[in-house]
Structure formats: structure tokens, C-alpha cells
Amino acid sequence: MSISIGFVLFSPVPEMDFIGPLEVFRAANFLLKPPDQYGIDIFSASFKSKSAVGASGLKLTLNQNLKFLKRLPHTLIVAGGPEPMHPDHKNGVEWLFGVA
């Protein structure tokens, strides 16, 4: 059975905060066979967009935003930077407090 991994990105996100862990799961999937591979989804913390921006300006198009998340993943990794929170992320923060 696949274990679901969810990444939630708050822009501007330091790229290594999610690319490093993402690559660990990708490498593990290279070694594992289905159905033991990890299911990986990346979500925008914004309820308005399916994109995020990296701290260095990298533009990311993601699977979906939190508004459309139907089921909590087994493991949730939250990544974001120290910059002031963008107003679009208010719903994402509320969502996190609701599931924590």
C-alpha cells in the first residue's frame, strides 16, 4: 500500500526546503516497487492559485491548492520562508491549524 506524502508551499518558499525532502522520496521510489512507492502531491497554501514562487524567483506550477484537498496525506511537509505572510495564504494557515 502506498504512503501518501503531501507538501504545502507558502510563497516565497526557499527551494531547498521542499526540493531536498522531495528528492529523498523520489530516490526512495526509485528503489521501491509499486505498490510500496510513496504517493507525492505538492499543494499551494493559497486557495486561489495552483502555483508558488520560490525565494529565488523560481515559478512553480503545482498539483493543486489546499482548497481541493479531499483527504489528508499520511505525512504533511510544510515549507515556507521567513518573509511576511502573503494575504492569499490566510486560508492555508487556517486550514493547517484546523488539521493540526
N, C-alpha and C positions, 0 to 999 in steps of 0.2 A: 504494500500500500504506500502511495506517495505521501510525503510530508509536505504540507504547503508552507511556503515562506513568502511573507509579504514585506515589501519595502515601502515606506511612506516618506516622500521627499518634500521638505519645506524649502522653498527657494529663498535666497540663493544658497544652495547646498554645496558644501565642499565636496568635490567629486570623489575624493578618496574615501569619504565617509560611507558611500554606498558602493562604489566600484570595487573596493577591496573585498568586502564581505560577499558581494555578488560573484566575484571571481572564485571565491572559495567554494561556493555552492555549485558553480558551473564546473569547476575542476572535479568536485565530488561526483557530479552527474556523469562526467566522462568515464569515471571508474565504475559507477553503479549501472546495473541493468534495470530496465523497466520491470516491474512497477516500483522498484525501490528508489528511483530517482526523485529528487526534490522538484516540486511544482513551484515555480517562481513567478510572482507578479510584482509589478512596480506601480505604485499609485502616487498621484499628485495629492498634496494636502489640500489643494484648492478644490472647492466643489464646483467651480466654474470652468475649469480647464483640465485637459489631459496632458499638460506639459509642465516642465520645471526648468529652471535655469540654474546652472552651476555657478559657483562662486567666481570662476574664471571666465564666465560668459558662455560656456557650453550650453546650447539649447537642446533639451531632451523631450522627445515625444514618448509618452508612457502608455502602458496598457489601458489605464483608466484612472478616474479620480475616486476619492473615497465615497462620493455620493452614490456610486453604483456598486459598491462592495456588498455582496449578498451574504457572505459567510466569512467569519474571522479566520485568518490563516492560523496554523499551528504556532508559528513563530512570526512576530512582527518586529521589524527593524525600522527605527525612526531615525532619519538623518536630516540635519539642518544646521545652518550656521549661526553665528552669534549676532548677526545683523538684526535690527528691529523687525518684528514680525509683519509681514505683508497683510493688509486688510483682507485679502482673499483667503487667508489661512484661518480666519476666525472659526469657521465651521469645522475645519480639520482639527483644530485644538479642542474644541468642544467634543468632537467625535472621540478623540483619544481619551479624554477624561471620562467619557461615558463607558468606554470598554476596558479601561484600566482596572 
